[in-house]
Amino acid sequence: MIDIAPRPGQTWPDDASGYYDMILLNLFLCVIVTTVGFWILWGADWPLVVAGWALAAGGFLWWRARSVAELWAWATLGLGLESFLWPILVMSQLKHASETPSDEELGTILSAVVMGLFSSVFWISFSYGLFKRAWKSTADSAGHTASDGKPSRPAKRNKGH
């Protein structure tokens, strides 16, 4: 598990009630973040769909994530996928408006594509880093050892040699 104690090296009490409170708080925040992203993507036309998304995202995060880092990794991955879908949705909405887009609509499409791809790459890269950190700390806490019984260590890199 990730050490989220107030000071480095300090551990939570045996009952870890503060840890579970922290998980629930972060679960709630992750659901809000992904729901706001979904709401921005689809608009406020369908409040029941947005509420269903919030319940589905919360259920998925509760089922899948085992730590705070994993919660945020899944949430930021969701934001990355939402950001990727945004330009596609804008293009499909403008395609139905008219057969040939005007210069203003082309500008809207261009800005949606640029910002959507930029933000999706950012959020997906950020989630990759969080997944890597969460899974590394899970592997470290499991106490992986080498075949000779000694704790495994990463190989040292030689600088410039």
GIWOPE-V169296 format. One record per backbone hydrogen bond with DSSP energy under -0.5 kcal/mol. NH is the residue of the N-H (numbers start at 1). CO is the residue of the C=O. E is the energy in kcal/mol with one decimal. If there is no record, write none. Layout:
# GIWOPE-V169296
NH,CO,E
NH,CO,E
This chain:
# GIWOPE-V169296
4,2,-1.0
10,7,-1.9
16,13,-0.7
20,16,-1.8
21,17,-2.0
22,18,-2.0
23,19,-2.3
24,20,-2.5
25,21,-2.5
26,22,-2.5
27,23,-2.5
28,24,-2.4
29,25,-2.3
30,26,-2.6
31,27,-2.3
32,28,-2.1
33,29,-2.5
34,30,-2.6
35,31,-2.3
36,32,-2.5
37,33,-2.0
38,34,-2.2
39,35,-2.8
40,36,-2.6
41,37,-2.0
42,38,-2.6
43,39,-2.4
46,43,-0.6
47,45,-0.5
50,46,-1.9
51,47,-2.4
52,48,-2.4
53,49,-2.4
54,50,-2.2
55,51,-2.2
56,52,-2.7
57,53,-3.2
58,54,-2.4
59,55,-2.6
60,56,-2.6
61,57,-2.8
62,58,-2.5
63,59,-2.2
64,60,-2.8
65,61,-2.1
71,67,-2.2
72,68,-2.2
73,69,-2.0
74,70,-2.5
75,71,-2.3
76,72,-2.7
77,73,-1.9
78,74,-2.2
79,75,-2.1
80,76,-2.2
81,77,-2.2
82,78,-2.5
83,79,-2.6
84,80,-1.8
85,81,-1.9
86,82,-1.4
87,83,-0.7
88,84,-0.6
89,85,-2.5
90,86,-2.5
91,87,-2.6
92,88,-2.1
93,89,-2.2
94,90,-2.3
95,91,-1.9
96,92,-1.2
97,93,-0.7
98,94,-1.3
106,102,-2.4
107,103,-2.1
108,104,-2.0
109,105,-2.5
110,106,-2.6
111,107,-2.5
112,108,-2.2
113,109,-2.7
114,110,-2.6
115,111,-2.5
116,112,-2.4
117,113,-2.6
118,114,-2.4
119,115,-2.7
120,116,-2.3
121,117,-2.4
122,118,-2.1
123,119,-2.8
124,120,-2.5
125,121,-2.3
126,122,-2.6
127,123,-2.4
128,124,-2.0
129,125,-2.0
130,126,-2.1
131,127,-2.9
132,128,-2.6
133,129,-2.2
134,130,-2.9
135,131,-2.9
136,132,-1.9
137,133,-2.2
138,134,-1.9
139,135,-2.2
140,136,-2.5
141,137,-2.3
142,138,-1.3
143,140,-1.0
144,139,-1.0
146,150,-3.2
149,146,-1.8
152,144,-1.0
159,157,-0.5
160,158,-0.8
